[in-house]
Amino acid sequence: MRILPFMPLQEGYEPSSPELNQEEGVLDISDDSDCNLIEESKIIAETLILRCVLRPIPLTDRTIHAQLISEGEILESTPLYEEESISYGYEREVENSKWQGMAFDYAGMGRGIHQGTQFVFYGEALPLGRLEVENPLYVKPFKIESQNVQERTTTLLSGEILTSPPGVLDTRVLQGYGGYYKEGVALNEIQQVYYALTPSHSQTRVRLFSSSHLQEQHTPPPYGGKGLSGNVTFSLLREEEILSLPGAIAAGYARLSVIMETHTILFRSYLCEPVPGHHTFVNVYFRPSTGTPHPSRALRMTTSPTRGEVI
C-alpha cells in the first residue's frame, strides 16, 4: 500500500474518530495455513476532505407574479423576482437572493487521514479504495416560489387581520424567495431568504427577510413566533432548505461512497471551510456513516499474491 505525500491540514484541526463496526473486516488468506483478519476500521480512512468549487444555480423561471387583495381591493400584481417589485429598503441585495441552489463541484483533489497518517489523492483513486462521486457532488437547495401567488388580507370586526391562505390572524406569512449568495461572502451567510407581500398604494410589493435577521428577531424558521415586529409564520419548508450552507453540510446531506474490494462504505459530510485566497473553493469534510449499507457484509476470502498484503 503506497502512502501519498503529506499535505498538512489547517492548523488546530483534530480529526474525529467515528464509531465503526469492529466485527466487520476482510479475511486475507495467503495460503491454507495462514489467515489474517483485518478489521474494517484498519483499512478505511477516518476522514476524507474533498476540494470543491461553489457554483450558484440560478432560477429557471423569473416570470412568477404575486398579487395582494387588501380589504377587498385587488391590487396590481407584480413580478416577484424583479427589482422594482421590492419595497424600499429591501432592494439592496435582491439580485443576490435569486438562487435556487448552491452546487458543490468536486475539483478532483483532496486529502485524507488513515490511522493518523495524512495523504493526498487526485481524481477517484484512493490508497484504500476508489471514490464513487458525481458532479455536482451535492446541491444545497433553497426554497423558491414556483407558481403565481395570490394572498388576501381582511380586517375583521374584532380588529384582527386575517391573512389567507393559510388563514391566520395578526400574523405575517413568510414564503421562500431563494438563496442569498455572492462571491466572497462568508459561508454562514449563504442562507435562505423569505418574502412577504405588502400593499403600496394600488400595487403589490415584496419585503425580503434573511434567515439571520429572523434569528435575531427570535422568529426562526420553520417555527416562527412573536418577534419585535409581530407574529410570524412560514409556508411549508424542508429542513435542508432552512439550513444555511454550512448547516446542511454539518447535517450530513452531502454524501459519497468509497468502493473497496469487499464492500462499499458510505461517507457523510460534517464540516466545510473556505480556502483562503480562493473565494469559490471550499473544503468539505466527510467521515464514514454508521450503519452504512454494504453490498456484502460477510467476511470474504481472497487470495493475496503476497503474504499479509491488503488489496
C-alpha positions as CSV (number, residue, x, y, z in Angstrom):
1,M,0.0,0.0,0.0
2,R,1.5,3.3,-1.0
3,I,1.0,6.4,1.2
4,L,0.9,9.5,-0.9
5,P,2.8,12.7,0.1
6,F,1.9,14.5,3.2
7,M,-0.3,17.6,2.9
8,P,-0.8,19.4,6.2
9,L,-4.3,20.1,7.5
10,Q,-5.4,23.5,8.7
11,E,-3.7,24.5,12.0
12,G,-5.7,23.4,15.0
13,Y,-7.7,20.7,13.2
14,E,-8.1,17.4,15.1
15,P,-9.6,14.6,13.2
16,S,-12.7,12.9,14.7
17,S,-12.8,9.2,15.4
18,P,-16.1,7.9,14.1
19,E,-17.6,4.8,15.5
20,L,-17.2,1.8,13.3
21,N,-18.4,-1.8,13.3
22,Q,-15.4,-3.6,14.7
23,E,-16.8,-7.0,13.7
24,E,-16.6,-6.4,10.0
25,G,-13.4,-7.0,8.1
26,V,-11.5,-8.7,5.3
27,L,-10.3,-12.3,5.6
28,D,-7.0,-12.3,3.8
29,I,-5.6,-15.8,3.0
30,S,-2.2,-16.2,1.5
31,D,-2.1,-20.0,1.9
32,D,-4.0,-22.7,3.6
33,S,-2.1,-22.4,6.9
34,D,-2.0,-18.7,7.3
35,C,-5.0,-16.4,7.8
36,N,-5.1,-12.7,8.8
37,L,-8.3,-10.9,9.9
38,I,-8.0,-7.2,9.1
39,E,-10.7,-5.1,10.8
40,E,-12.7,-2.7,8.7
41,S,-11.6,0.2,10.9
42,K,-8.0,-0.6,9.9
43,I,-8.5,-0.3,6.1
44,I,-10.7,2.7,5.6
45,A,-9.9,6.4,6.1
46,E,-11.2,8.1,9.2
47,T,-11.6,11.4,7.3
48,L,-11.8,12.4,3.7
49,I,-11.5,16.1,2.7
50,L,-12.6,17.0,-0.8
51,R,-11.8,20.2,-2.5
52,C,-14.9,21.6,-4.2
53,V,-15.9,24.6,-6.2
54,L,-19.1,26.5,-5.2
55,R,-21.4,27.2,-8.1
56,P,-24.8,29.1,-7.7
57,I,-27.8,27.7,-9.6
58,P,-30.0,30.5,-10.9
59,L,-33.8,30.5,-11.1
60,T,-35.2,28.8,-14.1
61,D,-38.4,30.8,-14.1
62,R,-38.5,34.5,-13.3
63,T,-42.0,35.1,-14.6
64,I,-43.7,34.3,-11.3
65,H,-46.2,37.0,-10.3
66,A,-47.6,37.9,-6.9
67,Q,-50.9,39.7,-6.1
68,L,-52.3,41.0,-2.9
69,I,-56.0,41.6,-2.2
70,S,-56.2,44.1,0.6
71,E,-59.5,44.9,2.3
72,G,-61.3,43.7,-0.8
73,E,-59.3,45.8,-3.2
74,I,-57.5,43.8,-5.8
75,L,-54.0,45.4,-6.1
76,E,-52.0,45.3,-9.2
77,S,-49.9,42.1,-9.4
78,T,-46.1,42.3,-9.6
79,P,-43.3,40.2,-10.9
80,L,-41.9,38.6,-7.8
81,Y,-38.3,38.4,-9.0
82,E,-37.9,41.9,-10.4
83,E,-36.1,44.6,-8.5
84,E,-38.8,47.2,-9.0
85,S,-41.2,44.9,-7.1
86,I,-39.2,45.0,-3.8
87,S,-40.2,47.5,-1.2
88,Y,-37.9,50.4,-0.5
89,G,-35.2,49.5,1.9
90,Y,-35.3,45.8,1.0
91,E,-34.0,46.0,-2.6
92,R,-30.2,46.3,-2.0
93,E,-29.5,42.6,-2.0
94,V,-32.3,41.4,-4.2
95,E,-30.1,40.3,-7.1
96,N,-28.0,38.2,-4.7
97,S,-31.1,36.3,-3.4
98,K,-32.3,34.7,-6.7
99,W,-30.6,31.3,-6.4
100,Q,-32.4,28.0,-6.2
101,G,-29.4,26.1,-5.0
102,M,-25.7,26.0,-4.4
103,A,-23.8,23.2,-6.2
104,F,-20.6,21.7,-4.9
105,D,-18.5,20.5,-7.8
106,Y,-15.6,18.2,-6.9
107,A,-12.4,19.8,-8.1
108,G,-10.6,16.5,-8.4
109,M,-8.3,16.5,-5.4
110,G,-8.4,16.0,-1.7
111,R,-6.8,14.8,1.5
112,G,-7.4,12.0,3.9
113,I,-6.4,10.6,7.2
114,H,-5.8,6.9,7.8
115,Q,-4.6,5.7,11.2
116,G,-3.2,9.2,11.9
117,T,-1.3,9.3,8.6
118,Q,-2.3,12.0,6.1
119,F,-2.3,11.5,2.4
120,V,-3.4,13.4,-0.7
121,F,-5.4,12.0,-3.7
122,Y,-6.4,13.0,-7.1
123,G,-9.5,12.1,-9.1
124,E,-11.2,8.9,-7.9
125,A,-8.2,6.8,-6.9
126,L,-7.6,6.3,-3.1
127,P,-4.8,4.4,-1.4
128,L,-7.6,2.5,0.3
129,G,-10.3,2.2,-2.4
130,R,-12.0,4.2,-5.1
131,L,-14.2,7.3,-4.8
132,E,-17.7,7.0,-6.3
133,V,-18.6,10.6,-6.8
134,E,-20.5,12.6,-9.4
135,N,-20.6,16.3,-10.2
136,P,-22.2,18.1,-8.7
137,L,-21.2,16.3,-5.6
138,Y,-24.0,18.0,-3.7
139,V,-26.6,20.7,-4.3
140,K,-27.8,22.7,-1.3
141,P,-31.4,23.6,-2.2
142,F,-33.2,26.8,-1.4
143,K,-37.0,27.2,-1.2
144,I,-38.2,29.3,-4.2
145,E,-41.6,30.3,-5.5
146,S,-42.6,28.2,-8.4
147,Q,-46.1,29.4,-9.2
148,N,-48.1,32.6,-9.2
149,V,-49.2,33.7,-5.7
150,Q,-52.4,35.4,-4.5
151,E,-52.9,36.5,-0.9
152,R,-55.8,38.2,0.8
153,T,-55.8,40.3,4.0
154,T,-59.1,41.4,5.7
155,T,-59.6,43.3,8.9
156,L,-62.3,41.7,11.0
157,L,-64.8,43.4,13.3
158,S,-62.6,42.4,16.2
159,G,-59.8,44.5,14.7
160,E,-57.7,41.4,13.9
161,I,-56.3,41.0,10.4
162,L,-57.0,37.7,8.7
163,T,-54.4,36.5,6.1
164,S,-55.3,33.7,3.8
165,P,-54.0,31.5,2.7
166,P,-53.2,30.0,5.2
167,G,-55.9,31.6,7.4
168,V,-54.0,33.1,10.3
169,L,-54.8,36.1,12.5
170,D,-52.4,39.1,13.0
171,T,-49.5,37.1,11.6
172,R,-47.1,37.8,8.8
173,V,-46.8,34.9,6.4
174,L,-43.3,34.3,5.0
175,Q,-42.5,32.2,2.0
176,G,-39.3,31.0,0.3
177,Y,-37.8,33.5,-2.1
178,G,-34.5,31.9,-2.9
179,G,-30.9,31.7,-1.5
180,Y,-28.5,34.5,-0.8
181,Y,-25.1,34.3,-2.3
182,K,-22.4,36.5,-3.9
183,E,-18.7,35.7,-4.5
184,G,-16.6,36.3,-1.4
185,V,-19.4,36.2,1.1
186,A,-18.9,34.2,4.4
187,L,-20.2,30.6,4.1
188,N,-22.6,31.1,7.0
189,E,-24.2,34.0,5.1
190,I,-25.2,31.7,2.3
191,Q,-28.7,31.1,3.5
192,Q,-32.4,31.0,2.7
193,V,-34.2,34.3,2.1
194,Y,-38.0,34.7,2.6
195,Y,-40.6,37.2,1.4
196,A,-43.9,38.7,2.4
197,L,-46.4,40.7,0.4
198,T,-47.3,44.3,1.4
199,P,-49.6,46.9,-0.2
200,S,-48.1,50.1,-1.7
201,H,-50.9,52.4,-2.9
202,S,-52.7,50.3,-5.5
203,Q,-49.7,48.0,-6.1
204,T,-48.4,44.7,-4.6
205,R,-44.9,45.0,-3.2
206,V,-42.5,42.5,-1.7
207,R,-40.4,42.6,1.5
208,L,-37.4,40.3,2.0
209,F,-36.2,38.7,5.2
210,S,-32.9,36.8,5.6
211,S,-32.6,33.8,7.9
212,S,-30.1,35.6,10.1
213,H,-32.5,38.6,10.6
214,L,-35.3,36.3,11.6
215,Q,-33.0,34.6,14.1
216,E,-32.2,38.0,15.6
217,Q,-35.9,38.7,15.8
218,H,-36.4,35.4,17.7
219,T,-38.7,34.1,14.9
220,P,-36.6,31.3,13.4
221,P,-38.0,29.2,10.6
222,P,-39.9,26.9,10.5
223,Y,-41.3,27.7,13.9
224,G,-41.8,31.4,13.7
225,G,-43.3,33.0,16.7
226,K,-43.7,36.5,18.1
227,G,-40.9,38.8,17.3
228,L,-40.2,42.6,17.6
229,S,-42.3,43.2,14.5
230,G,-45.2,40.9,15.4
231,N,-46.2,37.3,14.8
232,V,-44.5,35.4,12.0
233,T,-45.4,32.0,10.4
234,F,-43.9,30.2,7.4
235,S,-45.1,28.2,4.5
236,L,-44.2,24.6,4.2
237,L,-40.4,24.1,4.4
238,R,-37.9,21.3,4.4
239,E,-35.0,21.2,6.9
240,E,-32.5,21.0,4.0
241,E,-33.9,24.3,2.6
242,I,-34.0,26.1,6.0
243,L,-30.4,25.3,7.0
244,S,-27.5,27.6,5.9
245,L,-25.0,26.1,3.6
246,P,-22.6,25.1,6.4
247,G,-25.6,23.8,8.4
248,A,-26.6,21.5,5.6
249,I,-23.1,20.1,5.3
250,A,-22.9,19.6,9.1
251,A,-26.2,17.7,9.0
252,G,-24.7,15.2,6.6
253,Y,-26.7,16.0,3.4
254,A,-23.6,15.7,1.2
255,R,-22.6,12.1,0.7
256,L,-20.2,9.9,-1.3
257,S,-19.2,6.3,-1.4
258,V,-15.8,4.6,-1.3
259,I,-15.7,1.3,-3.3
260,M,-13.4,-1.3,-1.7
261,E,-12.5,-4.8,-2.6
262,T,-15.2,-6.4,-0.4
263,H,-17.8,-3.7,0.3
264,T,-18.8,-0.1,-0.2
265,I,-18.5,2.5,2.6
266,L,-20.9,5.5,2.7
267,F,-19.3,8.7,3.9
268,R,-21.4,11.7,5.1
269,S,-20.4,15.4,5.4
270,Y,-19.9,17.0,8.7
271,L,-17.9,20.2,8.1
272,C,-17.0,22.7,5.3
273,E,-14.4,25.5,5.4
274,P,-13.3,28.2,2.9
275,V,-10.0,28.0,1.1
276,P,-8.1,31.2,1.9
277,G,-7.5,33.3,-1.1
278,H,-9.9,31.4,-3.3
279,H,-13.5,32.8,-3.0
280,T,-15.2,29.9,-4.8
281,F,-13.3,27.0,-3.3
282,V,-14.3,25.1,-0.2
283,N,-13.0,22.0,1.6
284,V,-15.8,19.5,2.5
285,Y,-15.0,17.0,5.3
286,F,-16.5,13.5,5.3
287,R,-16.5,10.6,7.7
288,P,-17.8,7.1,7.5
289,S,-21.5,6.8,8.2
290,T,-22.5,4.4,11.0
291,G,-24.9,1.7,9.8
292,T,-23.6,2.0,6.2
293,P,-25.3,-0.5,3.9
294,H,-22.7,-2.8,2.3
295,P,-23.3,-5.0,-0.8
296,S,-21.6,-7.8,1.1
297,R,-21.4,-7.5,4.9
298,A,-20.0,-11.1,5.4
299,L,-16.3,-11.8,5.6
300,R,-14.9,-12.7,2.3
301,M,-11.9,-14.9,1.5
302,T,-9.4,-13.6,-1.0
303,T,-6.1,-14.9,-2.2
304,S,-3.3,-12.4,-2.0
305,P,-0.2,-12.6,-4.1
306,T,1.9,-11.6,-1.2
307,R,1.5,-12.7,2.4
308,G,-0.2,-10.1,4.6
309,E,-0.8,-7.6,1.7
310,V,-4.1,-5.7,1.9
311,I,-5.6,-5.4,-1.6
